[in-house]
Each structure stands twice: as C-alpha cells, then as structure tokens.
Amino acid sequence: MNHVRDFLLEEDGIGVVEIILILVVLIGLVIIFKKQLTSLVNSIFNKITSQSSGI
C-alpha cells in the first residue's frame, strides 16, 4: 500500500505538458469517432431499456 501512495505522490512523474497532450489526443479521437460512439451508446441504451422492461 505504501508503494501506491509513494507512486501517486511522486512529483517528477507526469508533467502538465504530457497531461495536456493526452487530453488533446483523447478529445481528437472523440471528435473523429463521434458518430460511431453515439450510435454505439444509443444501441447499448436501447438494449438495456428493452431488456429491463422484461424484468
């Protein structure tokens, strides 16, 4: 447990620039695949709704 705490408190790990770059890449992927993600989420919610009415 101490190893996890030490890892999280380590200050020379990930810098602000790296976090910003990761966020930019993730936002870019969401923008590129927005249509596919929307249809996937709608499909999942439709399936959940139809199967929950049978309970």
C-alpha positions in Angstrom: 0.0 0.0 0.0 2.9 2.4 0.7 4.2 1.8 -2.8 1.0 3.0 -4.3 1.0 6.1 -2.1 4.6 6.8 -3.0 3.9 6.5 -6.7 0.9 8.9 -6.5 2.9 11.4 -4.5 5.9 11.3 -6.8 6.4 14.7 -8.2 8.7 14.0 -11.2 6.2 11.7 -12.9 3.8 13.0 -15.5 4.1 16.7 -16.2 1.5 19.2 -17.2 2.5 19.1 -20.8 2.1 15.3 -21.0 -1.4 15.5 -19.4 -2.4 18.2 -21.9 -1.2 16.2 -24.8 -3.1 13.1 -23.7 -6.3 15.2 -23.3 -5.8 16.7 -26.8 -5.4 13.2 -28.3 -8.5 11.9 -26.4 -10.6 14.8 -27.4 -9.5 14.4 -31.0 -10.4 10.7 -31.0 -13.9 11.6 -29.6 -14.4 14.2 -32.3 -13.3 11.8 -35.1 -15.4 8.9 -33.9 -18.3 10.9 -32.6 -20.9 9.3 -35.0 -19.8 5.8 -34.2 -19.6 6.4 -30.4 -23.1 8.0 -30.5 -24.6 5.0 -32.3 -22.8 2.6 -30.0 -24.1 4.3 -26.9 -27.6 4.6 -28.3 -27.6 0.9 -29.2 -26.4 -0.1 -25.7 -29.1 2.1 -24.0 -31.8 0.7 -26.3 -30.8 -2.8 -25.4 -30.8 -2.0 -21.7 -34.2 -0.4 -22.0 -35.7 -3.3 -23.9 -34.3 -5.9 -21.6 -35.2 -4.1 -18.4 -38.8 -4.0 -19.3 -38.9 -7.8 -19.2 -37.9 -7.9 -15.6 
